[in-house]
């Protein structure tokens, strides 16, 4: 159910821009953000997430607070540790680079490995909790037409 809502948000809004975000409510933005986080971390970890420019979106906005309010407690300490590493290493990770240089980032920043592993270990429970939140608060994610 959550993935279908995420797909509907993307279809309605297009790409992630200030304008598209402004057209969504807080829960819809949080769900969209969660799926970006999930896809990026599962594909290439937090280093990829940061390198692809999503660091500010997650670490300079209230995403972690929203997850806590949704009851997705397992992700909160993980995101706080990731934020500390982001603050320390973001300039180096966000620099434009070749594919080869990008791959070398994983070796340069092994501090993120434990966070990546923890996310993967918790992923099923986190996704289940996000899906449950969406189901329990469906009216916050879809417009009902009379």
N, CA, C and O atoms as a GROMACS GRO file, in nm:
protein
  584
    1UNK      N    1   0.083  -0.120   0.000
    1UNK     CA    2   0.000   0.000   0.000
    1UNK      C    3   0.087   0.126   0.000
    1UNK      O    4   0.061   0.219  -0.076
    2UNK      N    5   0.189   0.130   0.084
    2UNK     CA    6   0.274   0.249   0.094
    2UNK      C    7   0.344   0.278  -0.039
    2UNK      O    8   0.355   0.393  -0.080
    3UNK      N    9   0.390   0.173  -0.107
    3UNK     CA   10   0.459   0.192  -0.236
    3UNK      C   11   0.363   0.251  -0.339
    3UNK      O   12   0.404   0.336  -0.419
    4UNK      N   13   0.236   0.207  -0.340
    4UNK     CA   14   0.140   0.261  -0.434
    4UNK      C   15   0.115   0.409  -0.407
    4UNK      O   16   0.102   0.488  -0.500
    5UNK      N   17   0.109   0.446  -0.279
    5UNK     CA   18   0.090   0.587  -0.244
    5UNK      C   19   0.211   0.667  -0.289
    5UNK      O   20   0.196   0.776  -0.343
    6UNK      N   21   0.331   0.614  -0.267
    6UNK     CA   22   0.454   0.682  -0.310
    6UNK      C   23   0.454   0.700  -0.462
    6UNK      O   24   0.488   0.808  -0.510
    7UNK      N   25   0.416   0.598  -0.536
    7UNK     CA   26   0.410   0.608  -0.681
    7UNK      C   27   0.308   0.713  -0.726
    7UNK      O   28   0.332   0.786  -0.821
    8UNK      N   29   0.196   0.719  -0.657
    8UNK     CA   30   0.094   0.819  -0.690
    8UNK      C   31   0.146   0.960  -0.663
    8UNK      O   32   0.119   1.051  -0.741
    9UNK      N   33   0.220   0.978  -0.554
    9UNK     CA   34   0.278   1.108  -0.523
    9UNK      C   35   0.376   1.148  -0.633
    9UNK      O   36   0.372   1.260  -0.684
   10UNK      N   37   0.465   1.055  -0.671
   10UNK     CA   38   0.562   1.086  -0.776
   10UNK      C   39   0.494   1.116  -0.909
   10UNK      O   40   0.536   1.206  -0.982
   11UNK      N   41   0.390   1.041  -0.940
   11UNK     CA   42   0.319   1.062  -1.066
   11UNK      C   43   0.251   1.199  -1.068
   11UNK      O   44   0.250   1.267  -1.170
   12UNK      N   45   0.194   1.237  -0.955
   12UNK     CA   46   0.123   1.364  -0.947
   12UNK      C   47   0.218   1.483  -0.943
   12UNK      O   48   0.187   1.590  -0.995
   13UNK      N   49   0.334   1.465  -0.880
   13UNK     CA   50   0.424   1.578  -0.855
   13UNK      C   51   0.547   1.583  -0.945
   13UNK      O   52   0.612   1.686  -0.955
   14UNK      N   53   0.579   1.474  -1.009
   14UNK     CA   54   0.700   1.471  -1.091
   14UNK      C   55   0.824   1.452  -1.007
   14UNK      O   56   0.828   1.363  -0.922
   15UNK      N   57   0.924   1.535  -1.028
   15UNK     CA   58   1.050   1.520  -0.955
   15UNK      C   59   1.046   1.597  -0.824
   15UNK      O   60   0.956   1.677  -0.799
   16UNK      N   61   1.145   1.571  -0.743
   16UNK     CA   62   1.157   1.633  -0.612
   16UNK      C   63   1.208   1.776  -0.627
   16UNK      O   64   1.327   1.798  -0.649
   17UNK      N   65   1.118   1.871  -0.614
   17UNK     CA   66   1.153   2.013  -0.623
   17UNK      C   67   1.081   2.087  -0.512
   17UNK      O   68   0.992   2.033  -0.447
   18UNK      N   69   1.120   2.212  -0.490
   18UNK     CA   70   1.052   2.294  -0.390
   18UNK      C   71   0.903   2.307  -0.422
   18UNK      O   72   0.819   2.304  -0.332
   19UNK      N   73   0.871   2.320  -0.551
   19UNK     CA   74   0.732   2.334  -0.592
   19UNK      C   75   0.653   2.206  -0.566
   19UNK      O   76   0.541   2.210  -0.516
   20UNK      N   77   0.713   2.092  -0.600
   20UNK     CA   78   0.641   1.967  -0.578
   20UNK      C   79   0.622   1.940  -0.430
   20UNK      O   80   0.517   1.890  -0.388
   21UNK      N   81   0.722   1.972  -0.350
   21UNK     CA   82   0.708   1.953  -0.206
   21UNK      C   83   0.599   2.043  -0.149
   21UNK      O   84   0.526   2.002  -0.059
   22UNK      N   85   0.588   2.164  -0.200
   22UNK     CA   86   0.488   2.258  -0.150
   22UNK      C   87   0.346   2.211  -0.178
   22UNK      O   88   0.252   2.254  -0.112
   23UNK      N   89   0.331   2.122  -0.276
   23UNK     CA   90   0.197   2.073  -0.310
   23UNK      C   91   0.154   1.955  -0.223
   23UNK      O   92   0.041   1.906  -0.237
   24UNK      N   93   0.241   1.909  -0.135
   24UNK     CA   94   0.213   1.792  -0.052
   24UNK      C   95   0.197   1.831   0.094
   24UNK      O   96   0.247   1.935   0.138
   25UNK      N   97   0.128   1.747   0.169
   25UNK     CA   98   0.122   1.769   0.313
   25UNK      C   99   0.244   1.702   0.378
   25UNK      O  100   0.319   1.631   0.311
   26UNK      N  101   0.262   1.724   0.505
   26UNK     CA  102   0.381   1.675   0.575
   26UNK      C  103   0.394   1.523   0.569
   26UNK      O  104   0.504   1.472   0.551
   27UNK      N  105   0.284   1.451   0.584
   27UNK     CA  106   0.291   1.305   0.578
   27UNK      C  107   0.331   1.256   0.440
   27UNK      O  108   0.409   1.162   0.428
   28UNK      N  109   0.279   1.320   0.335
   28UNK     CA  110   0.315   1.281   0.199
   28UNK      C  111   0.463   1.308   0.172
   28UNK      O  112   0.530   1.225   0.110
   29UNK      N  113   0.514   1.422   0.217
   29UNK     CA  114   0.656   1.453   0.202
   29UNK      C  115   0.741   1.350   0.277
   29UNK      O  116   0.843   1.303   0.225
   30UNK      N  117   0.700   1.317   0.396
   30UNK     CA  118   0.775   1.221   0.477
   30UNK      C  119   0.778   1.084   0.411
   30UNK      O  120   0.881   1.018   0.410
   31UNK      N  121   0.666   1.042   0.356
   31UNK     CA  122   0.663   0.912   0.288
   31UNK      C  123   0.753   0.914   0.165
   31UNK      O  124   0.828   0.820   0.142
   32UNK      N  125   0.745   1.020   0.086
   32UNK     CA  126   0.830   1.033  -0.032
   32UNK      C  127   0.977   1.030   0.012
   32UNK      O  128   1.059   0.962  -0.050
   33UNK      N  129   1.008   1.103   0.117
   33UNK     CA  130   1.145   1.105   0.168
   33UNK      C  131   1.188   0.966   0.212
   33UNK      O  132   1.301   0.924   0.185
   34UNK      N  133   1.100   0.895   0.280
   34UNK     CA  134   1.137   0.760   0.326
   34UNK      C  135   1.174   0.671   0.208
   34UNK      O  136   1.273   0.598   0.215
   35UNK      N  137   1.096   0.676   0.102
   35UNK     CA  138   1.127   0.589  -0.011
   35UNK      C  139   1.254   0.630  -0.084
   35UNK      O  140   1.325   0.545  -0.138
   36UNK      N  141   1.284   0.759  -0.086
   36UNK     CA  142   1.413   0.802  -0.141
   36UNK      C  143   1.525   0.745  -0.054
   36UNK      O  144   1.621   0.689  -0.105
   37UNK      N  145   1.511   0.761   0.077
   37UNK     CA  146   1.610   0.707   0.170
   37UNK      C  147   1.627   0.557   0.150
   37UNK      O  148   1.739   0.507   0.138
   38UNK      N  149   1.517   0.487   0.146
   38UNK     CA  150   1.520   0.341   0.130
   38UNK      C  151   1.591   0.302   0.001
   38UNK      O  152   1.682   0.219   0.002
   39UNK      N  153   1.550   0.361  -0.109
   39UNK     CA  154   1.607   0.324  -0.238
   39UNK      C  155   1.756   0.356  -0.245
   39UNK      O  156   1.834   0.274  -0.294
   40UNK      N  157   1.795   0.473  -0.197
   40UNK     CA  158   1.936   0.512  -0.202
   40UNK      C  159   2.023   0.424  -0.112
   40UNK      O  160   2.128   0.376  -0.154
   41UNK      N  161   1.979   0.404   0.012
   41UNK     CA  162   2.060   0.327   0.107
   41UNK      C  163   2.066   0.180   0.066
   41UNK      O  164   2.172   0.117   0.078
   42UNK      N  165   1.956   0.125   0.019
   42UNK     CA  166   1.959  -0.016  -0.022
   42UNK      C  167   2.043  -0.035  -0.147
   42UNK      O  168   2.099  -0.143  -0.168
   43UNK      N  169   2.054   0.067  -0.230
   43UNK     CA  170   2.131   0.056  -0.353
   43UNK      C  171   2.280   0.085  -0.331
   43UNK      O  172   2.365   0.014  -0.384
   44UNK      N  173   2.311   0.188  -0.254
   44UNK     CA  174   2.451   0.227  -0.240
   44UNK      C  175   2.488   0.286  -0.105
   44UNK      O  176   2.595   0.343  -0.090
   45UNK      N  177   2.400   0.272  -0.008
   45UNK     CA  178   2.431   0.318   0.126
   45UNK      C  179   2.420   0.469   0.144
   45UNK      O  180   2.381   0.542   0.053
   46UNK      N  181   2.455   0.511   0.264
   46UNK     CA  182   2.446   0.653   0.296
   46UNK      C  183   2.544   0.736   0.215
   46UNK      O  184   2.517   0.853   0.188
   47UNK      N  185   2.656   0.679   0.177
   47UNK     CA  186   2.751   0.753   0.093
   47UNK      C  187   2.683   0.790  -0.038
   47UNK      O  188   2.695   0.903  -0.084
   48UNK      N  189   2.612   0.697  -0.099
   48UNK     CA  190   2.541   0.726  -0.224
   48UNK      C  191   2.432   0.830  -0.201
   48UNK      O  192   2.417   0.922  -0.280
   49UNK      N  193   2.357   0.815  -0.093
   49UNK     CA  194   2.250   0.910  -0.061
   49UNK      C  195   2.307   1.052  -0.055
   49UNK      O  196   2.249   1.144  -0.112
   50UNK      N  197   2.418   1.068   0.014
   50UNK     CA  198   2.479   1.200   0.031
   50UNK      C  199   2.539   1.247  -0.101
   50UNK      O  200   2.521   1.362  -0.140
   51UNK      N  201   2.609   1.160  -0.169
   51UNK     CA  202   2.672   1.198  -0.296
   51UNK      C  203   2.567   1.242  -0.399
   51UNK      O  204   2.592   1.333  -0.478
   52UNK      N  205   2.452   1.178  -0.398
   52UNK     CA  206   2.346   1.212  -0.493
   52UNK      C  207   2.269   1.337  -0.454
   52UNK      O  208   2.169   1.371  -0.518
   53UNK      N  209   2.314   1.406  -0.351
   53UNK     CA  210   2.257   1.535  -0.316
   53UNK      C  211   2.142   1.536  -0.219
   53UNK      O  212   2.079   1.640  -0.199
   54UNK      N  213   2.112   1.423  -0.158
   54UNK     CA  214   1.999   1.416  -0.066
   54UNK      C  215   2.034   1.448   0.079
   54UNK      O  216   1.945   1.453   0.163
   55UNK      N  217   2.160   1.469   0.109
   55UNK     CA  218   2.200   1.497   0.247
   55UNK      C  219   2.123   1.611   0.310
   55UNK      O  220   2.066   1.594   0.418
   56UNK      N  221   2.119   1.728   0.246
   56UNK     CA  222   2.045   1.840   0.307
   56UNK      C  223   1.896   1.807   0.328
   56UNK      O  224   1.837   1.848   0.428
   57UNK      N  225   1.838   1.734   0.234
   57UNK     CA  226   1.697   1.700   0.245
   57UNK      C  227   1.669   1.618   0.372
   57UNK      O  228   1.565   1.636   0.435
   58UNK      N  229   1.761   1.530   0.407
   58UNK     CA  230   1.740   1.446   0.524
   58UNK      C  231   1.798   1.503   0.652
   58UNK      O  232   1.739   1.486   0.759
   59UNK      N  233   1.910   1.570   0.644
   59UNK     CA  234   1.980   1.610   0.764
   59UNK      C  235   1.965   1.757   0.801
   59UNK      O  236   2.014   1.800   0.905
   60UNK      N  237   1.897   1.834   0.716
   60UNK     CA  238   1.870   1.974   0.748
   60UNK      C  239   1.719   2.001   0.750
   60UNK      O  240   1.676   2.116   0.746
   61UNK      N  241   1.643   1.898   0.755
   61UNK     CA  242   1.498   1.904   0.763
   61UNK      C  243   1.451   1.809   0.873
   61UNK      O  244   1.530   1.728   0.921
   62UNK      N  245   1.325   1.818   0.912
   62UNK     CA  246   1.278   1.737   1.026
   62UNK      C  247   1.238   1.593   0.993
   62UNK      O  248   1.143   1.540   1.052
   63UNK      N  249   1.309   1.530   0.900
   63UNK     CA  250   1.273   1.392   0.863
   63UNK      C  251   1.280   1.298   0.983
   63UNK      O  252   1.188   1.219   1.006
   64UNK      N  253   1.388   1.306   1.059
   64UNK     CA  254   1.404   1.215   1.173
   64UNK      C  255   1.294   1.238   1.276
   64UNK      O  256   1.242   1.143   1.334
   65UNK      N  257   1.260   1.362   1.300
   65UNK     CA  258   1.151   1.395   1.393
   65UNK      C  259   1.020   1.335   1.343
   65UNK      O  260   0.942   1.281   1.422
   66UNK      N  261   0.995   1.346   1.213
   66UNK     CA  262   0.872   1.289   1.156
   66UNK      C  263   0.869   1.138   1.175
   66UNK      O  264   0.765   1.082   1.208
   67UNK      N  265   0.982   1.072   1.154
   67UNK     CA  266   0.986   0.927   1.174
   67UNK      C  267   0.956   0.890   1.320
   67UNK      O  268   0.887   0.792   1.348
   68UNK      N  269   1.009   0.970   1.412
   68UNK     CA  270   0.981   0.947   1.553
   68UNK      C  271   0.832   0.965   1.581
   68UNK      O  272   0.772   0.885   1.652
   69UNK      N  273   0.773   1.070   1.524
   69UNK     CA  274   0.630   1.095   1.544
   69UNK      C  275   0.544   0.985   1.482
   69UNK      O  276   0.435   0.957   1.531
   70UNK      N  277   0.594   0.923   1.376
   70UNK     CA  278   0.523   0.811   1.315
   70UNK      C  279   0.541   0.682   1.394
   70UNK      O  280   0.475   0.582   1.366
   71UNK      N  281   0.629   0.683   1.493
   71UNK     CA  282   0.654   0.563   1.572
   71UNK      C  283   0.757   0.471   1.509
   71UNK      O  284   0.765   0.354   1.547
   72UNK      N  285   0.836   0.520   1.414
   72UNK     CA  286   0.938   0.439   1.348
   72UNK      C  287   1.068   0.459   1.426
   72UNK      O  288   1.166   0.515   1.376
   73UNK      N  289   1.067   0.412   1.550
   73UNK     CA  290   1.176   0.439   1.644
   73UNK      C  291   1.310   0.379   1.602
   73UNK      O  292   1.414   0.435   1.635
   74UNK      N  293   1.310   0.267   1.532
   74UNK     CA  294   1.436   0.200   1.495
   74UNK      C  295   1.523   0.287   1.406
   74UNK      O  296   1.645   0.273   1.406
   75UNK      N  297   1.463   0.376   1.331
   75UNK     CA  298   1.540   0.455   1.235
   75UNK      C  299   1.598   0.582   1.299
   75UNK      O  300   1.691   0.641   1.244
   76UNK      N  301   1.545   0.625   1.412
   76UNK     CA  302   1.584   0.753   1.472
   76UNK      C  303   1.731   0.756   1.512
   76UNK      O  304   1.802   0.847   1.469
   77UNK      N  305   1.780   0.663   1.594
   77UNK     CA  306   1.923   0.670   1.630
   77UNK      C  307   2.015   0.649   1.509
   77UNK      O  308   2.124   0.707   1.504
   78UNK      N  309   1.973   0.570   1.415
   78UNK     CA  310   2.049   0.547   1.293
   78UNK      C  311   2.064   0.678   1.215
   78UNK      O  312   2.174   0.711   1.171
   79UNK      N  313   1.956   0.752   1.199
   79UNK     CA  314   1.961   0.878   1.126
   79UNK      C  315   2.041   0.984   1.202
   79UNK      O  316   2.108   1.067   1.140
   80UNK      N  317   2.035   0.981   1.332
   80UNK     CA  318   2.115   1.078   1.411
   80UNK      C  319   2.264   1.051   1.395
   80UNK      O  320   2.343   1.145   1.383
   81UNK      N  321   2.303   0.925   1.395
   81UNK     CA  322   2.446   0.892   1.373
   81UNK      C  323   2.486   0.928   1.230
   81UNK      O  324   2.596   0.978   1.207
   82UNK      N  325   2.399   0.901   1.135
   82UNK     CA  326   2.427   0.937   0.995
   82UNK      C  327   2.441   1.088   0.980
   82UNK      O  328   2.525   1.135   0.904
   83UNK      N  329   2.360   1.164   1.052
   83UNK     CA  330   2.368   1.310   1.045
   83UNK      C  331   2.502   1.360   1.096
   83UNK      O  332   2.561   1.451   1.037
   84UNK      N  333   2.552   1.303   1.203
   84UNK     CA  334   2.683   1.343   1.255
   84UNK      C  335   2.793   1.317   1.152
   84UNK      O  336   2.880   1.401   1.132
   85UNK      N  337   2.788   1.202   1.088
   85UNK     CA  338   2.887   1.172   0.984
   85UNK      C  339   2.868   1.262   0.863
   85UNK      O  340   2.965   1.305   0.801
   86UNK      N  341   2.744   1.291   0.830
   86UNK     CA  342   2.716   1.383   0.720
   86UNK      C  343   2.779   1.519   0.747
   86UNK      O  344   2.845   1.576   0.660
   87UNK      N  345   2.758   1.570   0.867
   87UNK     CA  346   2.814   1.701   0.902
   87UNK      C  347   2.967   1.701   0.891
   87UNK      O  348   3.027   1.801   0.852
   88UNK      N  349   3.026   1.592   0.925
   88UNK     CA  350   3.172   1.582   0.924
   88UNK      C  351   3.229   1.562   0.783
   88UNK      O  352   3.336   1.615   0.753
   89UNK      N  353   3.160   1.487   0.698
   89UNK     CA  354   3.219   1.444   0.570
   89UNK      C  355   3.144   1.491   0.445
   89UNK      O  356   3.185   1.457   0.334
   90UNK      N  357   3.038   1.566   0.459
   90UNK     CA  358   2.953   1.598   0.343
   90UNK      C  359   3.029   1.669   0.231
   90UNK      O  360   3.007   1.638   0.114
   91UNK      N  361   3.115   1.760   0.264
   91UNK     CA  362   3.185   1.834   0.158
   91UNK      C  363   3.265   1.740   0.068
   91UNK      O  364   3.265   1.755  -0.055
   92UNK      N  365   3.332   1.644   0.126
   92UNK     CA  366   3.412   1.551   0.047
   92UNK      C  367   3.325   1.454  -0.033
   92UNK      O  368   3.358   1.420  -0.146
   93UNK      N  369   3.215   1.411   0.026
   93UNK     CA  370   3.129   1.313  -0.041
   93UNK      C  371   3.045   1.378  -0.152
   93UNK      O  372   3.017   1.313  -0.253
   94UNK      N  373   3.006   1.501  -0.134
   94UNK     CA  374   2.918   1.568  -0.230
   94UNK      C  375   2.992   1.622  -0.352
   94UNK      O  376   2.927   1.662  -0.449
   95UNK      N  377   3.123   1.624  -0.351
   95UNK     CA  378   3.198   1.677  -0.465
   95UNK      C  379   3.170   1.597  -0.592
   95UNK      O  380   3.159   1.475  -0.587
   96UNK      N  381   3.157   1.666  -0.704
   96UNK     CA  382   3.143   1.593  -0.831
   96UNK      C  383   3.266   1.506  -0.855
   96UNK      O  384   3.378   1.545  -0.822
   97UNK      N  385   3.244   1.390  -0.911
   97UNK     CA  386   3.355   1.299  -0.935
   97UNK      C  387   3.320   1.197  -1.042
   97UNK      O  388   3.204   1.182  -1.080
   98UNK      N  389   3.421   1.130  -1.090
   98UNK     CA  390   3.401   1.024  -1.189
   98UNK      C  391   3.343   0.901  -1.120
   98UNK      O  392   3.336   0.894  -0.997
   99UNK      N  393   3.300   0.804  -1.200
   99UNK     CA  394   3.248   0.679  -1.144
   99UNK      C  395   3.354   0.610  -1.059
   99UNK      O  396   3.324   0.555  -0.953
  100UNK      N  397   3.476   0.614  -1.105
  100UNK     CA  398   3.587   0.551  -1.032
  100UNK      C  399   3.609   0.621  -0.898
  100UNK      O  400   3.627   0.556  -0.795
  101UNK      N  401   3.608   0.753  -0.901
  101UNK     CA  402   3.624   0.829  -0.776
  101UNK      C  403   3.507   0.807  -0.681
  101UNK      O  404   3.525   0.802  -0.559
  102UNK      N  405   3.387   0.794  -0.738
  102UNK     CA  406   3.270   0.765  -0.655
  102UNK      C  407   3.286   0.631  -0.584
  102UNK      O  408   3.262   0.620  -0.464
  103UNK      N  409   3.328   0.530  -0.656
  103UNK     CA  410   3.347   0.398  -0.596
  103UNK      C  411   3.452   0.404  -0.485
  103UNK      O  412   3.443   0.330  -0.386
  104UNK      N  413   3.551   0.488  -0.501
  104UNK     CA  414   3.656   0.502  -0.399
  104UNK      C  415   3.602   0.567  -0.271
  104UNK      O  416   3.662   0.551  -0.165
  105UNK      N  417   3.492   0.640  -0.281
  105UNK     CA  418   3.435   0.703  -0.162
  105UNK      C  419   3.397   0.600  -0.056
  105UNK      O  420   3.407   0.627   0.064
  106UNK      N  421   3.355   0.483  -0.099
  106UNK     CA  422   3.315   0.379  -0.004
  106UNK      C  423   3.434   0.333   0.079
  106UNK      O  424   3.419   0.300   0.197
  107UNK      N  425   3.550   0.330   0.019
  107UNK     CA  426   3.672   0.294   0.092
  107UNK      C  427   3.720   0.410   0.178
  107UNK      O  428   3.777   0.388   0.285
  108UNK      N  429   3.699   0.532   0.132
  108UNK     CA  430   3.744   0.650   0.207
  108UNK      C  431   3.659   0.676   0.330
  108UNK      O  432   3.706   0.736   0.426
  109UNK      N  433   3.534   0.632   0.328
  109UNK     CA  434   3.442   0.659   0.437
  109UNK      C  435   3.376   0.532   0.491
  109UNK      O  436   3.255   0.516   0.483
  110UNK      N  437   3.458   0.441   0.546
  110UNK     CA  438   3.403   0.315   0.597
  110UNK      C  439   3.316   0.334   0.722
  110UNK      O  440   3.248   0.241   0.765
  111UNK      N  441   3.318   0.454   0.778
  111UNK     CA  442   3.234   0.482   0.895
  111UNK      C  443   3.086   0.461   0.865
  111UNK      O  444   3.007   0.435   0.956
  112UNK      N  445   3.050   0.472   0.739
  112UNK     CA  446   2.910   0.457   0.700
  112UNK      C  447   2.869   0.310   0.688
  112UNK      O  448   2.750   0.279   0.683
  113UNK      N  449   2.965   0.219   0.682
  113UNK     CA  450   2.934   0.077   0.661
  113UNK      C  451   2.841   0.021   0.769
  113UNK      O  452   2.746  -0.050   0.738
  114UNK      N  453   2.870   0.054   0.895
  114UNK     CA  454   2.786   0.002   1.003
  114UNK      C  455   2.643   0.056   0.994
  114UNK      O  456   2.547  -0.015   1.023
  115UNK      N  457   2.630   0.182   0.952
  115UNK     CA  458   2.496   0.239   0.936
  115UNK      C  459   2.422   0.171   0.822
  115UNK      O  460   2.303   0.141   0.834
  116UNK      N  461   2.492   0.146   0.712
  116UNK     CA  462   2.431   0.076   0.599
  116UNK      C  463   2.384  -0.062   0.642
  116UNK      O  464   2.272  -0.104   0.612
  117UNK      N  465   2.471  -0.134   0.714
  117UNK     CA  466   2.436  -0.269   0.760
  117UNK      C  467   2.316  -0.266   0.854
  117UNK      O  468   2.227  -0.351   0.845
  118UNK      N  469   2.316  -0.169   0.943
  118UNK     CA  470   2.204  -0.159   1.038
  118UNK      C  471   2.074  -0.131   0.965
  118UNK      O  472   1.970  -0.188   0.999
  119UNK      N  473   2.078  -0.043   0.866
  119UNK     CA  474   1.957  -0.014   0.790
  119UNK      C  475   1.907  -0.142   0.721
  119UNK      O  476   1.787  -0.171   0.726
  120UNK      N  477   1.996  -0.216   0.659
  120UNK     CA  478   1.957  -0.339   0.590
  120UNK      C  479   1.898  -0.439   0.690
  120UNK      O  480   1.798  -0.504   0.660
  121UNK      N  481   1.959  -0.451   0.807
  121UNK     CA  482   1.908  -0.544   0.908
  121UNK      C  483   1.770  -0.505   0.958
  121UNK      O  484   1.686  -0.592   0.985
  122UNK      N  485   1.744  -0.376   0.970
  122UNK     CA  486   1.617  -0.327   1.022
  122UNK      C  487   1.514  -0.299   0.912
  122UNK      O  488   1.398  -0.270   0.942
  123UNK      N  489   1.556  -0.308   0.786
  123UNK     CA  490   1.474  -0.264   0.673
  123UNK      C  491   1.335  -0.325   0.671
  123UNK      O  492   1.237  -0.254   0.650
  124UNK      N  493   1.324  -0.453   0.691
  124UNK     CA  494   1.194  -0.518   0.685
  124UNK      C  495   1.099  -0.464   0.792
  124UNK      O  496   0.983  -0.435   0.764
  125UNK      N  497   1.149  -0.451   0.914
  125UNK     CA  498   1.066  -0.398   1.023
  125UNK      C  499   1.031  -0.252   1.001
  125UNK      O  500   0.919  -0.210   1.028
  126UNK      N  501   1.127  -0.175   0.952
  126UNK     CA  502   1.101  -0.033   0.926
  126UNK      C  503   0.996  -0.018   0.817
  126UNK      O  504   0.902   0.060   0.832
  127UNK      N  505   1.009  -0.092   0.709
  127UNK     CA  506   0.912  -0.084   0.600
  127UNK      C  507   0.773  -0.129   0.646
  127UNK      O  508   0.672  -0.069   0.608
  128UNK      N  509   0.769  -0.232   0.726
  128UNK     CA  510   0.640  -0.278   0.779
  128UNK      C  511   0.575  -0.168   0.865
  128UNK      O  512   0.455  -0.145   0.855
  129UNK      N  513   0.656  -0.102   0.948
  129UNK     CA  514   0.604   0.005   1.033
  129UNK      C  515   0.557   0.125   0.950
  129UNK      O  516   0.455   0.186   0.982
  130UNK      N  517   0.631   0.159   0.846
  130UNK     CA  518   0.589   0.268   0.758
  130UNK      C  519   0.458   0.231   0.690
  130UNK      O  520   0.366   0.312   0.684
  131UNK      N  521   0.449   0.110   0.638
  131UNK     CA  522   0.326   0.064   0.574
  131UNK      C  523   0.208   0.066   0.669
  131UNK      O  524   0.097   0.103   0.631
  132UNK      N  525   0.231   0.026   0.792
  132UNK     CA  526   0.124   0.027   0.892
  132UNK      C  527   0.079   0.170   0.921
  132UNK      O  528  -0.040   0.197   0.935
  133UNK      N  529   0.177   0.262   0.931
  133UNK     CA  530   0.141   0.401   0.953
  133UNK      C  531   0.055   0.454   0.839
  133UNK      O  532  -0.045   0.522   0.862
  134UNK      N  533   0.094   0.423   0.717
  134UNK     CA  534   0.016   0.468   0.601
  134UNK      C  535  -0.125   0.411   0.607
  134UNK      O  536  -0.222   0.484   0.587
  135UNK      N  537  -0.137   0.283   0.634
  135UNK     CA  538  -0.270   0.220   0.641
  135UNK      C  539  -0.354   0.282   0.753
  135UNK      O  540  -0.474   0.303   0.735
  136UNK      N  541  -0.292   0.309   0.866
  136UNK     CA  542  -0.365   0.365   0.980
  136UNK      C  543  -0.403   0.512   0.960
  136UNK      O  544  -0.493   0.562   1.028
  137UNK      N  545  -0.334   0.580   0.869
  137UNK     CA  546  -0.358   0.724   0.847
  137UNK      C  547  -0.381   0.752   0.698
  137UNK      O  548  -0.336   0.853   0.645
  138UNK      N  549  -0.451   0.663   0.633
  138UNK     CA  550  -0.469   0.670   0.489
  138UNK      C  551  -0.526   0.805   0.443
  138UNK      O  552  -0.492   0.854   0.336
  139UNK      N  553  -0.610   0.864   0.524
  139UNK     CA  554  -0.671   0.991   0.486
  139UNK      C  555  -0.567   1.102   0.472
  139UNK      O  556  -0.593   1.201   0.404
  140UNK      N  557  -0.451   1.088   0.534
  140UNK     CA  558  -0.345   1.188   0.521
  140UNK      C  559  -0.267   1.172   0.391
  140UNK      O  560  -0.190   1.260   0.353
  141UNK      N  561  -0.287   1.061   0.322
  141UNK     CA  562  -0.209   1.032   0.202
  141UNK      C  563  -0.288   1.038   0.073
  141UNK      O  564  -0.230   1.054  -0.035
  142UNK      N  565  -0.419   1.027   0.082
  142UNK     CA  566  -0.501   1.028  -0.040
  142UNK      C  567  -0.613   1.131  -0.025
  142UNK      O  568  -0.661   1.158   0.085
  143UNK      N  569  -0.653   1.186  -0.137
  143UNK     CA  570  -0.768   1.275  -0.139
  143UNK      C  571  -0.892   1.193  -0.169
  143UNK      O  572  -0.895   1.115  -0.265
  144UNK      N  573  -0.991   1.210  -0.087
  144UNK     CA  574  -1.117   1.140  -0.110
  144UNK      C  575  -1.208   1.231  -0.192
  144UNK      O  576  -1.228   1.347  -0.158
  145UNK      N  577  -1.262   1.178  -0.299
  145UNK     CA  578  -1.350   1.255  -0.386
  145UNK      C  579  -1.493   1.209  -0.364
  145UNK      O  580  -1.524   1.090  -0.370
  146UNK      N  581  -1.581   1.306  -0.337
  146UNK     CA  582  -1.722   1.273  -0.314
  146UNK      C  583  -1.792   1.240  -0.442
  146UNK      O  584  -1.911   1.210  -0.442
   0.00000   0.00000   0.00000
